[in-house]
Amino acid sequence: MVTWGEFARAEPELAAFGAARLGVPPAYLATVRKNGVPRVHPVSAILTADRLYLFMEPTSPKGRDLRERGWFALHSSVPDNRGTGGEFFVSGRGSAVEDAEARAAATQAASYEAAERYVLFELRLSEARCNGYGDVPLPTRRFWSTAA
């Protein structure tokens, strides 16, 4: 798993496309329940120069899923049935972050005011991909993986 910054240095064009798509909330976070069934949650992704974060309520089921199993998939929203603007997807593992500097950076980068009670999670990536439907230029490389 790598940080957003490590991914962005390896694939700057794909990361820039992804940052633009994830910057239009909501994105959709899929996590895995204890029984293996996936669940999906609308979220507002927070990107700093080096990290991909999410804030959430302390009682959030998605937070419990990330703490207990860690696996996630995150998909950007698309504004219509034609997929205008393209779509972006990342997957990997998420974990709670208690570092005060990380929280300050995420709070500053958030598009909303983060409440003190919110728990901060970092999403580390194992893969990223994009797709488009003819209306937007796509990065030269459309798929990246730590396994590649």
N, C-alpha and C positions, 0 to 999 in steps of 0.2 A: 504494500500500500504506500502511496506517496501523497504528499500534501498538494494542495492546489498550485502552489508556487513551483514545486518540482515538475508537475505536469505542464504548467504554463511555459517553463523554460525549455522543456523537451518538445512541446508542440504549441508554439505561440499563436499560430493562426487558428487552430482548433480551439484553444483556450479563449481567444478573443471572441470567437463566434459564440462559444458557450457562455461567456460572461454576459454578452449582450442578451442572449435568450433568457438566462437565469435572472437577469436584472429586471425582468417584467413579471412581477408576481401575479398569481401564485405559481409555484412549481409544485410538483406532486411527488411526495416521498413515499416509497413503499418500504415497509419493514416486515419482519417475520414474527408472527405470534408464537407463543410457547408450543402450540399444537402443530406448527408448521404452515398454517394458513397465512397468506399475505394479507396485509391491510395497507390502505393508501390514505394519505393525509395531505391536505393543501398546506404549503409552507411558504415562507419568504426566505429565500436563500440569502446569505450574507457573504460577500466576497471581499477579502482584503487582498493585499498584494501577494500574500503567501498562503492564505488559508480559506477554506470553505466552511462556514459555520451555519448553525441554526440555533435560535433560542426557542425554548418551549416551556410550557407550564410544568411545575414539578410533578404533577399527577398525570401527565400526558401518557397515553398508552404507547405512543411512538417512542418516547423516552425510555420507557420500560423495555420495549423491544430492543432498542439500541444497547441499553445496559446489559441485557441478558444474552443477546445473540449477536449484536453488532452489525449484521448485514443490512445493507440498504440498496435501493435504486432510487435515483432522483431524475425526474423528467421535467423539462420546461413546459410551460403552457404554450398552446397555440391559439390564436385569436378566432379561428373559424375552421370550418370543415375542409377547407382547401389547404390547411397547414401553412398559411401565409407567414413568411418570414423564416420558415424552417423550424426544426426541433433539435433539441440537444438532450443527451442522456449521459449520466455517469452512474457508476456503481462502485461499491467497495464496503468499507467498514466505518462505522461511526462510534465515537466514544465521548463521554462527558469530559468537560474541561473545567478545572477549578483554578487555573492560573489567572491572577488578577490582571496581568498585562494583556493576555489574550482576550479576557472579557472586555477590557477597556477598548481594545482595537475593534472587536466585534460590535460593541455598543456604538462606537463612532461611525462605523461603516454601515450600520443598519439603516434602513429606510423608515424606521419607526422608532419610537422611544421604548427601549427595553426595560421592563420592570425589574426591580431588584430580585424578585422571587423567581424569575425565569432561570432555567438551567441552560447552560451553553454546551453545545455539542459540536465537535469537529468531525467533518466527513473527509475521510482519506480515500483516495481513488485507486481502483484496480483497472478500470476501463472507462473510456469516454467515446462517444460517437455522435455524429450529427446526420441530419437528413434534410433534404429540401425538395421542393416540388416545382422548380423552374422559375420562381419569382425572386430568388435571392442568390447571390454568389456564395458558393460553399468553399470551405477550406480545401486545399489540394489533398490533404490527408483527412479522411472522414472518420477513421477509426484508430484508436490508440489503446494499448493494453500493456500492463506491466509484464504480462506473459510473453509479449512479442519480442 
